């Protein structure tokens, strides 16, 4: 009995330290600058469920997922965005830095895209 409890404890500690187990394949994990009025696009090349975590530094970004009908993009500028989306075929993730009469700033964005399992 003591060995079973010790084994369960070790497994729980090990999985917690490693991020809780297998949550998917990280496809993108990067920081980029998006100039005012510009956008970044990431191709979704295989059907599946994808999760995006995006943060922006300045005024915010707008996110859309062309090719998926289940993905809630951002309807207004946001500084933090997280969503999971199902793609029945190919598609893309688009991150835009909208222009504000030429007075907006560049955005430094951190982007993580994971294909969930």
C-alpha positions in Angstrom: 0.0 0.0 0.0 2.8 2.4 0.9 4.5 1.7 -2.5 1.2 2.5 -4.3 0.7 5.8 -2.5 4.4 6.7 -3.2 4.0 5.8 -6.9 0.9 7.9 -7.2 2.5 10.8 -5.5 5.6 10.6 -7.7 3.5 10.4 -10.8 1.4 13.5 -9.8 4.5 15.5 -9.0 6.2 14.5 -12.2 3.2 15.3 -14.4 2.7 18.7 -12.7 6.3 19.6 -13.1 6.2 18.7 -16.8 3.0 20.7 -17.6 0.4 18.1 -16.8 1.0 15.6 -19.5 0.4 15.7 -23.2 -1.7 18.7 -24.2 -0.7 18.8 -27.9 2.0 19.7 -30.3 3.3 23.3 -30.2 3.5 24.5 -33.8 4.4 28.2 -33.2 5.9 29.8 -30.1 7.3 33.2 -31.0 7.4 36.9 -30.5 7.0 39.3 -33.4 6.4 42.9 -34.2 3.3 43.8 -36.3 3.5 47.3 -37.7 0.4 49.5 -37.7 -2.0 48.5 -40.4 -0.2 45.2 -41.0 -1.1 41.6 -40.2 0.5 38.1 -39.7 -1.0 35.0 -41.1 -0.4 31.4 -40.1 -1.5 28.5 -42.3 -3.5 25.7 -40.8 -2.5 22.8 -43.1 -4.3 19.9 -41.5 -7.8 19.3 -40.1 -8.0 19.3 -36.4 -8.4 21.3 -33.2 -6.0 24.2 -32.7 -5.5 26.5 -29.7 -4.0 30.0 -29.9 -2.7 32.1 -27.0 -1.8 35.6 -28.1 -0.8 38.7 -26.2 -0.2 42.2 -27.5 1.8 45.0 -26.0 0.3 48.3 -27.0 -3.3 49.0 -28.0 -4.3 45.5 -29.1 -4.8 43.3 -32.1 -7.7 41.7 -33.9 -7.8 38.0 -34.4 -9.7 36.0 -37.1 -9.7 32.3 -38.2 -10.7 32.1 -41.9 -11.7 28.5 -42.7 -13.3 27.6 -39.4 -17.0 28.3 -38.5 -16.4 27.4 -34.8 -13.8 30.0 -33.9 -14.6 33.1 -32.0 -12.3 35.8 -33.4 -12.0 39.1 -31.6 -14.6 41.6 -32.8 -12.6 44.5 -31.3 -9.0 45.1 -30.4 -7.7 43.0 -27.5 -4.4 42.7 -25.6 -5.0 39.0 -24.6 -6.7 36.3 -26.7 -7.1 32.6 -26.1 -9.4 30.3 -28.1 -9.6 26.7 -29.4 -10.9 26.2 -32.9 -11.9 23.2 -35.0 -10.8 23.1 -38.7 -12.6 20.5 -40.9 -10.0 21.2 -43.5 -7.3 23.8 -44.0 -7.5 27.4 -42.9 -5.5 30.2 -41.2 -5.1 32.3 -38.2 -4.8 36.0 -39.0 -3.5 38.6 -36.4 -4.0 42.2 -37.4 -2.8 45.5 -36.0 -5.5 47.9 -37.2 -4.6 51.4 -38.2 -5.9 54.4 -36.3 -5.7 57.3 -38.8 -2.0 56.6 -39.0 -1.6 57.4 -35.3 -1.4 53.9 -33.9 1.7 52.1 -32.8 3.4 48.9 -33.6 2.4 45.8 -31.5 4.8 43.4 -30.0 2.9 40.1 -30.0 3.6 36.7 -28.4 2.0 33.9 -30.3 1.6 30.3 -29.3 -0.3 27.9 -31.6 -0.9 24.3 -30.4 -2.5 21.5 -32.3 -4.5 19.7 -29.6 -4.6 15.9 -29.3 
